[in-house]
Amino acid sequence: MKEEMKVNEKNTSDMGLASMTKNFAAYNLWANTQLIAWLRSKPAEKMEREVPSSFPTIKLTLHHILQVETFWLSVLKQEPIQLTQEEYTGTMEALYTNLMQQSKELASYVDGLTESEIRRNCHVETPWFNETKPLCEFVLQIMNHGTYHRGQIVTMGRNVGLTDAPMTDFNYYIFYGKSKA
């Protein structure tokens, strides 16, 4: 067992920053795909039932994930940032489609980056902060943010009677989802 662990540790340490960052972006797409497939199979009215959380409904939480992914992709691409606080009024199906499209675009963009591009400094300026950090740190922020809110959605779902949520842990992706992604 110890020998096996050493091999696995070596494989992980040999993985470059670009590979790890791309893996996290692919994971985010996979996890959003699992979550949306689950939500699509549920009654749409449950997505608008209010539950105490960061956002009052599953629908608004999904919309927030979409807005944040859109914002950060603009940052990564160094494109003009459009900050919007407007309420989402579209259908659940349109929201699912838009989030999947955004997550695919984000994963594709990150997948196309070289090691040096992933390590390059990236500047972001908003009303809340003005920072320059390595691009990879912003990518990890996007993934961590999505994980946080997917967890909230699962808990919100339980509160409205949805008890069969998919497993979207990163380990589950590594063991079962990655080979199928």
N, C-alpha and C positions, 0 to 999 in steps of 0.2 A: 504493500500500500504506500509506504514512504517513497519508494522508487517511482511509482505511478504519479504521486503528487509532484515530485521533482520534474518529471517530464511535462506535466500540465503547467507548472509554474514557468518553465522555460518557454513553452509555447506562448503563454500569455505575455511574458516579458519580451519575446521576439516580435510580438505584434506591434507595428508602428502606430503612432498617434493617428495617422490618416485612417488606417484600418479600423481602429477602435471607434473613431468618430463616425465613420461610415456605417459601422455596425450598429451604433446607437440610433442613427437616423433611420436605418432599415427597421430596427426594432420599433421605433415610434410609429412607422407606417403599419407594420404588422399589428401592433397593439390597437391602433385606431381601427384597423380593419376588423379585428375580433370584436371590439366593443360595438362598432356600428352594425355588424351582422347580428349581434345579439339584440340591440335596440330596435332594429328594423323588424324583428319578429314579435315585437310587443305592441300593444295598443298605443297609438299616437297620443291619446289624451293623457296617458300616464307621464308623458314627457313634459307636460305643462302643469302637472300637479305640484303645488308649492310644498317645499321641504326646507327646514332651516339648514342653510349651508352658505358658502361664499356667494353663490348665486341661487335665487329661489327655486329654479326649476332645472331639470336635466337639459331641456332645450337651451336655456340661457347659458348653462355651463358649457355645452358643446359649442355654442356660438362664441363664447369667450376663448376657448381653445383655438378655434378657427381664426379669430382676430389676432391672437398672440402669434400663431404660426405665420400669419400673413405679415405682421409687423416685423418679426425677427428675420424672415426671409429677405425682406427689403433691406434690413440692416446688413445681413451677410453679403448681399449683392451690391451694397453701397448705393442703393437707389433711394429716391426721395421717400420719406416715411409719411404715410397718411394715417394720422391718429383719429379714430372715430369712436364715439361713445353711443352711437345710435342703437336703439333696441331692434332686435331681429324680429321681423314680421312675416318672414317666408314660411314655407311648409317644412315639415320635418324631413321629407325626402330631399328637398333642395339643400337643406343644411347637411344631411348625410353626404350627399354628392359633393358639395363644395368642400367639406372637410377632407374627404378622401382625395379629391383633386389637389388640394393644398398640401396634404401630407405626402402625396406622390411627388409633387413638384419639389418640395423641400428635400426629400430623400434623393431624388435625382440630382438636384443641385449639389448636395454634399457629396454624393457618389462621384461626381465629375471633378472634384477638387483634388489637387496634388498635395503631397505632404507639405510642401512649402506654403501653398495657399492656405492650408488648414492651420499652419503655425503663424501666418501673417497677422499683424495687428489690424484690428477692425474698430472703427470709431462709431459710436452711437451717441446722439444728442437728442434728449427729450426734455419735456418740462420737469421730469423727475430726476434725471441724472445725465451726466456728460462724461462718458468713459471711453477709454481705448484699452482693449484687451485682445488677447489672441482669439482668432475666429473660433477655434475649437471650444473655448470656454462658453461662448455664446451658443454654440450648437448644443453643448451639454445642458445649458440653461433651458433651452427649448424642450429637450427631452425630459428633463426633470419636471418642468412645469406641466407637461402633458401627463406624466405619470401621476402627479399629485391630483390633478383634476379628474383623471380616469378613476382613481380611487374614490373620489367624492361621488362620482356618478354611480358607481357600484353601490355605495352606501345609500345614496338617494333612492336608487332603484329598490333596494331592500325596504326602504320606508314606504314605498308605494306598491309593494307586493311583488316585486321582481326578484326572485330568489335564485335564479340559475345563471348568474353572471359568469362570463368566461374568465379563465385564468390568463392574466396579461403580465405576470411578473417577467422580468428580464431573463431569469433562469429558465422559465418555461419556454421562452423564445429560443434561447440557446439550445436547450435539449430537444424541443419538439417543433417549434415554429420555423427556426432558421433554415433547416434542411428543406422545408416545404415552401419557404417564402420566395 
